[in-house]
Amino acid sequence: MIDLRSDTVTRPTEAMRAAMAAAEVGDDVYGEDPTARLLEERVADLFGHEAALFTGTGSLANVLAVASVVGAGQEVLCEARAHIARAELGAHGAVTGLTMRTWSHPQGRIDLAAIEDLFAPDLGPFFVPTAAISVENTHNFAGGAVLPLAALEAVRAFAHERGAKVHLDGARIWNAHVATGTPLASYGGCADVLAVCLSKGLGAPVGSLVVGGQDAIDEARVRRKRLGGGMRQVGVLAAAGLHALDHHLERLADDHAHARLLAEACGVDPSTVDTNIVVFDHTDAAGFVTRAREAGVLISAVGPRSVRLVTHLDVSRSDTETAARLLASLTT
Ligand SMILES: Cc1ncc(COP(=O)(O)O)c(C=O)c1O
């Protein structure tokens, strides 16, 4: 089986496992895990922020990040297919007590005019006040689309002029960085708080981080413990993240090339594929997924008429060519 369901299905390499086994560890709830500290400092630095906090999942990182800028009874604005709106099972409402309103864009882009229409200043006991705007880069369900830096800068300026904050779901910010050459610190500078993942294209088995100012991260550390996310000798996991940053970042370009090859096989214009995800319409997404599985390729339906393929570390060039041939035979 060639598994193109998600870039989360990768298994740690031998070298990553060796780095995990050799990690220096301590009790991270006591703040004594040197490897977790190292990873947090390194990632905070990469994005030009003061501090970072390791979490077990991207969903927890997003919940903590958004909660650092939006409180109960306030709202966050995001694109309609954003992961925080669609795929975190209502955690932000259930845990934080915030609400969401969304704008829609076919490529998952920032629509400043729509945001302006949605934005609600705090007028007292009338409307839910907008506390933050959330953006997702790359945008998973919009086919790994990269948000242009200029649009991110514009949304930051818009939000800050109105006293609101920007949250960036950067689960795949690494892919945006490799695809465009935009420095990670430039992306970091566009957001007050970020969530980034090591467990997607970078190939770590576990691990995400909240990145932001020291106060936000201190607060997130308390909330993480409250939610049961305080882990002890977490350095074994942080070591996988450090290894991934050292060895798996630049190779994301291969995943992007593989995604374009698969897009072409599925009749999608490869120039519309920015990174490692291909999303395309199919009249019977579930049926196509079943036929692909019977042919030896695992893919996902992400809507009744929407199919998604994701390339990653465990899919070689020759796997990609085989999958492309098999998928092309199903689409013709
Ligand atoms: C854009 C985005 N944000 C957040 C997450 C959540 O990550 P996790 O599955 O580690 O909770 C995902 C997961 O695929 C994602 O695609």
The ligand as an SDF file (V2000), in Angstrom:
LIG
                    3D

 16 16  0  0  0  0  0  0  0  0999 V2000
   -3.6010   22.6670    9.7290 C   0  0  0  0  0  0  0  0  0  0  0  0
   -3.6190   21.7380   10.8980 C   0  0  0  0  0  0  0  0  0  0  0  0
   -3.6420   22.2550   12.1300 N   0  0  0  0  0  0  0  0  0  0  0  0
   -3.6660   21.4660   13.2140 C   0  0  0  0  0  0  0  0  0  0  0  0
   -3.6590   20.0920   13.1020 C   0  0  0  0  0  0  0  0  0  0  0  0
   -3.7790   19.2680   14.3580 C   0  0  0  0  0  0  0  0  0  0  0  0
   -2.7110   18.4410   14.5870 O   0  0  0  0  0  0  0  0  0  0  0  0
   -2.8700   17.1070   15.4750 P   0  0  0  0  0  0  0  0  0  0  0  0
   -3.4050   16.0640   14.5570 O   0  0  0  0  0  0  0  0  0  0  0  0
   -1.4660   16.8270   15.9310 O   0  0  0  0  0  0  0  0  0  0  0  0
   -3.7840   17.3960   16.5920 O   0  0  0  0  0  0  0  0  0  0  0  0
   -3.6390   19.5060   11.8360 C   0  0  0  0  0  0  0  0  0  0  0  0
   -3.6440   18.0470   11.6950 C   0  0  0  0  0  0  0  0  0  0  0  0
   -3.5500   17.4870   10.6330 O   0  0  0  0  0  0  0  0  0  0  0  0
   -3.6260   20.3620   10.6960 C   0  0  0  0  0  0  0  0  0  0  0  0
   -3.6390   19.8680    9.4630 O   0  0  0  0  0  0  0  0  0  0  0  0
  1  2  1  0
  2  3  1  0
  2 15  2  0
  3  4  2  0
  4  5  1  0
  5  6  1  0
  5 12  2  0
  6  7  1  0
  7  8  1  0
  8  9  2  0
  8 10  1  0
  8 11  1  0
 12 13  1  0
 12 15  1  0
 13 14  2  0
 15 16  1  0
M  END
$$$$
